[in-house]
Amino acid sequence: MRRNLEDIHNSERRIDWEYRFRGNTRELALFGLVEGDSAQLKYDYWDSSQKSTNFIEIDYESLRDHPLYVAKEHRVNFHCKQTAV
């Protein structure tokens, strides 16, 4: 799943991902780093090392027409473990 980085960062801020879960810091540590953007780093790693013909990439926004897609304006109060609307 490929999602716009700005949307990822907005979602992270909305759920206070860094403060509550040390999200970016914890994920950077997995790569031996102390600063940077873990979302961008993961996309870069995927593109350069992991992507293969055995996988397909889906653009997040392409799901917009799916009946279970929840529009952005209805996701504003979602939390990090949201499983239902």
N, CA, C and O atoms as a Tinker XYZ file with bonds, in Angstrom:
   340  protein
     1  N      0.846000   -1.173000    0.000000    73     2
     2  CA     0.000000    0.000000    0.000000    64     1     3
     3  C      0.889000    1.231000    0.000000    63     2     4     5
     4  O      1.761000    1.373000    0.857000    81     3
     5  N      0.675000    2.095000   -0.930000    73     3     6
     6  CA     1.454000    3.331000   -1.025000    64     5     7
     7  C      0.506000    4.493000   -0.753000    63     6     8     9
     8  O     -0.504000    4.664000   -1.435000    81     7
     9  N      0.851000    5.285000    0.253000    73     7    10
    10  CA     0.023000    6.425000    0.643000    64     9    11
    11  C      0.858000    7.693000    0.605000    63    10    12    13
    12  O      2.057000    7.657000    0.880000    81    11
    13  N      0.242000    8.799000    0.272000    73    11    14
    14  CA     0.900000   10.094000    0.246000    64    13    15
    15  C      1.547000   10.373000    1.606000    63    14    16    17
    16  O      0.904000   10.231000    2.647000    81    15
    17  N      2.827000   10.772000    1.588000    73    15    18
    18  CA     3.545000   11.006000    2.851000    64    17    19
    19  C      2.897000   12.087000    3.706000    63    18    20    21
    20  O      2.871000   11.973000    4.931000    81    19
    21  N      2.384000   13.116000    3.086000    73    19    22
    22  CA     1.731000   14.180000    3.858000    64    21    23
    23  C      0.519000   13.629000    4.611000    63    22    24    25
    24  O      0.277000   14.006000    5.758000    81    23
    25  N     -0.238000   12.744000    3.972000    73    23    26
    26  CA    -1.384000   12.121000    4.642000    64    25    27
    27  C     -0.928000   11.216000    5.783000    63    26    28    29
    28  O     -1.569000   11.167000    6.832000    81    27
    29  N      0.169000   10.505000    5.581000    73    27    30
    30  CA     0.716000    9.668000    6.653000    64    29    31
    31  C      1.097000   10.530000    7.843000    63    30    32    33
    32  O      0.753000   10.213000    8.982000    81    31
    33  N      1.805000   11.616000    7.581000    73    31    34
    34  CA     2.253000   12.494000    8.673000    64    33    35
    35  C      1.077000   13.157000    9.380000    63    34    36    37
    36  O      1.099000   13.308000   10.601000    81    35
    37  N      0.060000   13.552000    8.636000    73    35    38
    38  CA    -1.134000   14.132000    9.262000    64    37    39
    39  C     -1.817000   13.113000   10.167000    63    38    40    41
    40  O     -2.268000   13.454000   11.261000    81    39
    41  N     -1.890000   11.892000    9.724000    73    39    42
    42  CA    -2.494000   10.828000   10.524000    64    41    43
    43  C     -1.667000   10.565000   11.786000    63    42    44    45
    44  O     -2.223000   10.372000   12.868000    81    43
    45  N     -0.345000   10.557000   11.642000    73    43    46
    46  CA     0.537000   10.361000   12.796000    64    45    47
    47  C      0.345000   11.468000   13.824000    63    46    48    49
    48  O      0.280000   11.201000   15.024000    81    47
    49  N      0.254000   12.704000   13.356000    73    47    50
    50  CA     0.039000   13.830000   14.282000    64    49    51
    51  C     -1.325000   13.731000   14.963000    63    50    52    53
    52  O     -1.457000   14.020000   16.152000    81    51
    53  N     -2.324000   13.325000   14.206000    73    51    54
    54  CA    -3.678000   13.250000   14.739000    64    53    55
    55  C     -3.768000   12.281000   15.907000    63    54    56    57
    56  O     -4.470000   12.551000   16.882000    81    55
    57  N     -3.061000   11.149000   15.819000    73    55    58
    58  CA    -3.121000   10.174000   16.918000    64    57    59
    59  C     -1.965000   10.348000   17.904000    63    58    60    61
    60  O     -1.799000    9.550000   18.826000    81    59
    61  N     -1.160000   11.412000   17.697000    73    59    62
    62  CA    -0.027000   11.704000   18.578000    64    61    63
    63  C      0.937000   10.520000   18.634000    63    62    64    65
    64  O      1.396000   10.107000   19.699000    81    63
    65  N      1.223000    9.996000   17.452000    73    63    66
    66  CA     1.992000    8.773000   17.287000    64    65    67
    67  C      3.371000    8.834000   17.926000    63    66    68    69
    68  O      3.797000    7.884000   18.582000    81    67
    69  N      4.069000    9.944000   17.736000    73    67    70
    70  CA     5.431000   10.040000   18.281000    64    69    71
    71  C      5.401000   10.138000   19.804000    63    70    72    73
    72  O      6.156000    9.435000   20.476000    81    71
    73  N      4.565000   10.977000   20.348000    73    71    74
    74  CA     4.535000   11.182000   21.802000    64    73    75
    75  C      4.004000    9.948000   22.527000    63    74    76    77
    76  O      4.606000    9.493000   23.500000    81    75
    77  N      2.903000    9.414000   22.068000    73    75    78
    78  CA     2.278000    8.295000   22.778000    64    77    79
    79  C      2.975000    6.966000   22.550000    63    78    80    81
    80  O      2.988000    6.115000   23.439000    81    79
    81  N      3.560000    6.774000   21.362000    73    79    82
    82  CA     4.093000    5.453000   21.009000    64    81    83
    83  C      5.564000    5.467000   20.609000    63    82    84    85
    84  O      6.125000    4.427000   20.265000    81    83
    85  N      6.204000    6.671000   20.655000    73    83    86
    86  CA     7.571000    6.815000   20.170000    64    85    87
    87  C      7.689000    6.242000   18.766000    63    86    88    89
    88  O      8.714000    5.663000   18.406000    81    87
    89  N      6.629000    6.408000   17.973000    73    87    90
    90  CA     6.506000    5.786000   16.658000    64    89    91
    91  C      7.673000    5.982000   15.725000    63    90    92    93
    92  O      8.349000    5.015000   15.377000    81    91
    93  N      7.932000    7.222000   15.305000    73    91    94
    94  CA     9.009000    7.476000   14.360000    64    93    95
    95  C     10.353000    7.117000   14.977000    63    94    96    97
    96  O     11.185000    6.488000   14.323000    81    95
    97  N     10.573000    7.504000   16.214000    73    95    98
    98  CA    11.832000    7.209000   16.907000    64    97    99
    99  C     12.084000    5.710000   16.980000    63    98   100   101
   100  O     13.189000    5.245000   16.700000    81    99
   101  N     11.062000    4.959000   17.356000    73    99   102
   102  CA    11.188000    3.499000   17.483000    64   101   103
   103  C     11.467000    2.858000   16.124000    63   102   104   105
   104  O     12.313000    1.970000   16.015000    81   103
   105  N     10.759000    3.308000   15.095000    73   103   106
   106  CA    10.964000    2.709000   13.776000    64   105   107
   107  C     12.323000    3.064000   13.188000    63   106   108   109
   108  O     12.947000    2.232000   12.530000    81   107
   109  N     12.793000    4.300000   13.418000    73   107   110
   110  CA    14.130000    4.666000   12.951000    64   109   111
   111  C     15.193000    3.802000   13.614000    63   110   112   113
   112  O     16.173000    3.415000   12.978000    81   111
   113  N     14.997000    3.500000   14.896000    73   111   114
   114  CA    15.958000    2.676000   15.633000    64   113   115
   115  C     16.121000    1.296000   14.985000    63   114   116   117
   116  O     17.198000    0.705000   15.060000    81   115
   117  N     15.075000    0.785000   14.356000    73   115   118
   118  CA    15.166000   -0.508000   13.677000    64   117   119
   119  C     16.180000   -0.476000   12.536000    63   118   120   121
   120  O     16.737000   -1.504000   12.152000    81   119
   121  N     16.410000    0.736000   11.998000    73   119   122
   122  CA    17.382000    0.920000   10.916000    64   121   123
   123  C     18.704000    1.474000   11.447000    63   122   124   125
   124  O     19.593000    1.811000   10.666000    81   123
   125  N     18.837000    1.569000   12.782000    73   123   126
   126  CA    20.055000    2.093000   13.380000    64   125   127
   127  C     20.188000    3.592000   13.239000    63   126   128   129
   128  O     21.302000    4.116000   13.264000    81   127
   129  N     19.065000    4.302000   13.090000    73   127   130
   130  CA    19.077000    5.748000   12.902000    64   129   131
   131  C     18.442000    6.462000   14.091000    63   130   132   133
   132  O     17.645000    5.875000   14.823000    81   131
   133  N     18.797000    7.723000   14.275000    73   131   134
   134  CA    18.213000    8.514000   15.356000    64   133   135
   135  C     17.417000    9.704000   14.828000    63   134   136   137
   136  O     16.725000   10.371000   15.596000    81   135
   137  N     17.508000    9.979000   13.523000    73   135   138
   138  CA    16.709000   11.066000   12.959000    64   137   139
   139  C     16.326000   10.735000   11.534000    63   138   140   141
   140  O     16.990000    9.950000   10.858000    81   139
   141  N     15.235000   11.351000   11.087000    73   139   142
   142  CA    14.755000   11.141000    9.734000    64   141   143
   143  C     13.265000   10.868000    9.733000    63   142   144   145
   144  O     12.598000   10.976000   10.762000    81   143
   145  N     12.764000   10.520000    8.592000    73   143   146
   146  CA    11.349000   10.242000    8.386000    64   145   147
   147  C     11.202000    8.749000    8.127000    63   146   148   149
   148  O     11.554000    8.262000    7.053000    81   147
   149  N     10.686000    8.031000    9.104000    73   147   150
   150  CA    10.611000    6.576000    8.973000    64   149   151
   151  C      9.702000    6.144000    7.821000    63   150   152   153
   152  O      9.959000    5.122000    7.184000    81   151
   153  N      8.649000    6.907000    7.548000    73   151   154
   154  CA     7.765000    6.551000    6.437000    64   153   155
   155  C      8.515000    6.639000    5.105000    63   154   156   157
   156  O      8.426000    5.730000    4.280000    81   155
   157  N      9.241000    7.717000    4.902000    73   155   158
   158  CA    10.026000    7.869000    3.673000    64   157   159
   159  C     11.115000    6.802000    3.596000    63   158   160   161
   160  O     11.358000    6.231000    2.532000    81   159
   161  N     11.762000    6.537000    4.716000    73   159   162
   162  CA    12.816000    5.532000    4.762000    64   161   163
   163  C     12.276000    4.162000    4.360000    63   162   164   165
   164  O     12.928000    3.428000    3.618000    81   163
   165  N     11.099000    3.822000    4.844000    73   163   166
   166  CA    10.511000    2.530000    4.498000    64   165   167
   167  C     10.162000    2.469000    3.017000    63   166   168   169
   168  O     10.377000    1.436000    2.381000    81   167
   169  N      9.634000    3.542000    2.456000    73   167   170
   170  CA     9.359000    3.555000    1.015000    64   169   171
   171  C     10.659000    3.425000    0.226000    63   170   172   173
   172  O     10.724000    2.673000   -0.746000    81   171
   173  N     11.692000    4.155000    0.640000    73   171   174
   174  CA    12.985000    4.075000   -0.047000    64   173   175
   175  C     13.545000    2.651000    0.010000    63   174   176   177
   176  O     14.049000    2.132000   -0.986000    81   175
   177  N     13.453000    2.035000    1.175000    73   175   178
   178  CA    13.962000    0.666000    1.340000    64   177   179
   179  C     13.157000   -0.304000    0.476000    63   178   180   181
   180  O     13.724000   -1.178000   -0.179000    81   179
   181  N     11.863000   -0.150000    0.479000    73   179   182
   182  CA    11.000000   -0.995000   -0.345000    64   181   183
   183  C     11.376000   -0.865000   -1.818000    63   182   184   185
   184  O     11.547000   -1.868000   -2.512000    81   183
   185  N     11.503000    0.362000   -2.286000    73   183   186
   186  CA    11.806000    0.602000   -3.695000    64   185   187
   187  C     13.169000    0.058000   -4.100000    63   186   188   189
   188  O     13.328000   -0.462000   -5.204000    81   187
   189  N     14.156000    0.176000   -3.211000    73   187   190
   190  CA    15.517000   -0.216000   -3.587000    64   189   191
   191  C     15.856000   -1.668000   -3.269000    63   190   192   193
   192  O     16.742000   -2.239000   -3.905000    81   191
   193  N     15.180000   -2.275000   -2.310000    73   191   194
   194  CA    15.629000   -3.592000   -1.859000    64   193   195
   195  C     14.573000   -4.684000   -1.837000    63   194   196   197
   196  O     14.885000   -5.846000   -2.095000    81   195
   197  N     13.352000   -4.339000   -1.540000    73   195   198
   198  CA    12.370000   -5.390000   -1.312000    64   197   199
   199  C     11.379000   -5.609000   -2.443000    63   198   200   201
   200  O     10.842000   -6.707000   -2.589000    81   199
   201  N     11.131000   -4.597000   -3.232000    73   199   202
   202  CA    10.137000   -4.696000   -4.288000    64   201   203
   203  C     10.533000   -5.805000   -5.257000    63   202   204   205
   204  O     11.691000   -5.904000   -5.661000    81   203
   205  N      9.584000   -6.618000   -5.616000    73   203   206
   206  CA     9.874000   -7.671000   -6.597000    64   205   207
   207  C      8.629000   -7.903000   -7.444000    63   206   208   209
   208  O      7.577000   -7.316000   -7.188000    81   207
   209  N      8.750000   -8.745000   -8.433000    73   207   210
   210  CA     7.616000   -9.030000   -9.309000    64   209   211
   211  C      6.560000   -9.874000   -8.620000    63   210   212   213
   212  O      5.479000  -10.074000   -9.173000    81   211
   213  N      6.849000  -10.376000   -7.422000    73   211   214
   214  CA     5.881000  -11.196000   -6.697000    64   213   215
   215  C      4.882000  -10.355000   -5.900000    63   214   216   217
   216  O      4.014000  -10.905000   -5.221000    81   215
   217  N      4.997000   -9.049000   -5.977000    73   215   218
   218  CA     4.137000   -8.164000   -5.214000    64   217   219
   219  C      3.524000   -7.131000   -6.135000    63   218   220   221
   220  O      4.083000   -6.795000   -7.180000    81   219
   221  N      2.367000   -6.632000   -5.734000    73   219   222
   222  CA     1.786000   -5.504000   -6.438000    64   221   223
   223  C      1.661000   -4.362000   -5.440000    63   222   224   225
   224  O      1.506000   -4.580000   -4.239000    81   223
   225  N      1.731000   -3.168000   -5.947000    73   223   226
   226  CA     1.597000   -1.981000   -5.117000    64   225   227
   227  C      0.235000   -1.360000   -5.383000    63   226   228   229
   228  O     -0.164000   -1.201000   -6.537000    81   227
   229  N     -0.470000   -1.012000   -4.332000    73   227   230
   230  CA    -1.783000   -0.384000   -4.456000    64   229   231
   231  C     -1.690000    1.023000   -3.903000    63   230   232   233
   232  O     -1.185000    1.234000   -2.800000    81   231
   233  N     -2.174000    1.974000   -4.663000    73   231   234
   234  CA    -2.225000    3.345000   -4.206000    64   233   235
   235  C     -3.406000    3.489000   -3.245000    63   234   236   237
   236  O     -4.529000    3.110000   -3.577000    81   235
   237  N     -3.153000    4.031000   -2.064000    73   235   238
   238  CA    -4.171000    4.197000   -1.036000    64   237   239
   239  C     -5.431000    4.867000   -1.587000    63   238   240   241
   240  O     -6.547000    4.426000   -1.312000    81   239
   241  N     -5.244000    5.924000   -2.358000    73   239   242
   242  CA    -6.377000    6.677000   -2.891000    64   241   243
   243  C     -7.200000    5.872000   -3.900000    63   242   244   245
   244  O     -8.355000    6.210000   -4.159000    81   243
   245  N     -6.625000    4.821000   -4.465000    73   243   246
   246  CA    -7.363000    4.007000   -5.428000    64   245   247
   247  C     -8.484000    3.214000   -4.758000    63   246   248   249
   248  O     -9.375000    2.697000   -5.432000    81   247
   249  N     -8.437000    3.123000   -3.447000    73   247   250
   250  CA    -9.479000    2.395000   -2.715000    64   249   251
   251  C    -10.733000    3.229000   -2.504000    63   250   252   253
   252  O    -11.739000    2.737000   -1.993000    81   251
   253  N    -10.667000    4.478000   -2.896000    73   251   254
   254  CA   -11.762000    5.429000   -2.675000    64   253   255
   255  C    -13.121000    4.906000   -3.148000    63   254   256   257
   256  O    -14.143000    5.221000   -2.538000    81   255
   257  N    -13.151000    4.128000   -4.203000    73   255   258
   258  CA   -14.411000    3.628000   -4.750000    64   257   259
   259  C    -14.878000    2.322000   -4.110000    63   258   260   261
   260  O    -15.959000    1.826000   -4.426000    81   259
   261  N    -14.080000    1.775000   -3.227000    73   259   262
   262  CA   -14.465000    0.530000   -2.560000    64   261   263
   263  C    -15.567000    0.817000   -1.538000    63   262   264   265
   264  O    -15.510000    1.844000   -0.861000    81   263
   265  N    -16.561000   -0.055000   -1.409000    73   263   266
   266  CA   -17.671000    0.215000   -0.488000    64   265   267
   267  C    -17.265000    0.338000    0.982000    63   266   268   269
   268  O    -17.992000    0.953000    1.762000    81   267
   269  N    -16.139000   -0.223000    1.372000    73   267   270
   270  CA   -15.707000   -0.134000    2.763000    64   269   271
   271  C    -14.765000    1.030000    3.042000    63   270   272   273
   272  O    -14.339000    1.228000    4.180000    81   271
   273  N    -14.440000    1.796000    2.015000    73   271   274
   274  CA   -13.559000    2.949000    2.185000    64   273   275
   275  C    -14.253000    4.006000    3.038000    63   274   276   277
   276  O    -15.422000    4.326000    2.822000    81   275
   277  N    -13.518000    4.543000    4.007000    73   275   278
   278  CA   -14.050000    5.602000    4.870000    64   277   279
   279  C    -13.397000    6.910000    4.437000    63   278   280   281
   280  O    -12.174000    7.045000    4.476000    81   279
   281  N    -14.210000    7.860000    4.029000    73   279   282
   282  CA   -13.704000    9.148000    3.543000    64   281   283
   283  C    -12.933000    9.876000    4.637000    63   282   284   285
   284  O    -13.212000    9.723000    5.826000    81   283
   285  N    -11.954000   10.675000    4.207000    73   283   286
   286  CA   -11.067000   11.389000    5.121000    64   285   287
   287  C    -11.839000   12.191000    6.169000    63   286   288   289
   288  O    -11.469000   12.200000    7.343000    81   287
   289  N    -12.902000   12.859000    5.748000    73   287   290
   290  CA   -13.651000   13.686000    6.695000    64   289   291
   291  C    -14.361000   12.862000    7.775000    63   290   292   293
   292  O    -14.766000   13.405000    8.802000    81   291
   293  N    -14.512000   11.548000    7.545000    73   291   294
   294  CA   -15.128000   10.674000    8.543000    64   293   295
   295  C    -14.086000    9.946000    9.397000    63   294   296   297
   296  O    -14.436000    9.205000   10.315000    81   295
   297  N    -12.801000   10.166000    9.086000    73   295   298
   298  CA   -11.726000    9.512000    9.840000    64   297   299
   299  C    -11.068000   10.441000   10.849000    63   298   300   301
   300  O    -10.107000   10.035000   11.504000    81   299
   301  N    -11.542000   11.656000   10.998000    73   299   302
   302  CA   -10.856000   12.642000   11.835000    64   301   303
   303  C    -10.776000   12.238000   13.298000    63   302   304   305
   304  O     -9.856000   12.665000   13.995000    81   303
   305  N    -11.705000   11.432000   13.785000    73   303   306
   306  CA   -11.676000   11.012000   15.190000    64   305   307
   307  C    -11.217000    9.574000   15.371000    63   306   308   309
   308  O    -11.317000    9.016000   16.463000    81   307
   309  N    -10.718000    8.983000   14.310000    73   307   310
   310  CA   -10.191000    7.622000   14.444000    64   309   311
   311  C     -9.008000    7.627000   15.398000    63   310   312   313
   312  O     -8.296000    8.626000   15.507000    81   311
   313  N     -8.803000    6.533000   16.076000    73   311   314
   314  CA    -7.626000    6.394000   16.923000    64   313   315
   315  C     -6.747000    5.282000   16.365000    63   314   316   317
   316  O     -7.107000    4.637000   15.380000    81   315
   317  N     -5.620000    5.061000   16.980000    73   315   318
   318  CA    -4.612000    4.163000   16.402000    64   317   319
   319  C     -5.059000    2.706000   16.303000    63   318   320   321
   320  O     -4.496000    1.949000   15.512000    81   319
   321  N     -6.044000    2.301000   17.074000    73   319   322
   322  CA    -6.514000    0.917000   17.010000    64   321   323
   323  C     -7.958000    0.848000   16.523000    63   322   324   325
   324  O     -8.715000   -0.046000   16.902000    81   323
   325  N     -8.317000    1.790000   15.694000    73   323   326
   326  CA    -9.682000    1.881000   15.169000    64   325   327
   327  C     -9.985000    0.668000   14.314000    63   326   328   329
   328  O     -9.220000    0.344000   13.406000    81   327
   329  N    -11.089000   -0.007000   14.588000    73   327   330
   330  CA   -11.501000   -1.150000   13.781000    64   329   331
   331  C    -12.913000   -1.005000   13.249000    63   330   332   333
   332  O    -13.350000   -1.822000   12.438000    81   331
   333  N    -13.632000    0.010000   13.682000    73   331   334
   334  CA   -15.001000    0.216000   13.205000    64   333   335
   335  C    -15.273000    1.709000   13.133000    63   334   336   337
   336  O    -14.624000    2.504000   13.814000    81   335
   337  N    -16.232000    2.080000   12.306000    73   335   338
   338  CA   -16.605000    3.491000   12.160000    64   337   339
   339  C    -17.459000    3.913000   13.336000    63   338   340
   340  O    -17.881000    5.067000   13.410000    81   339
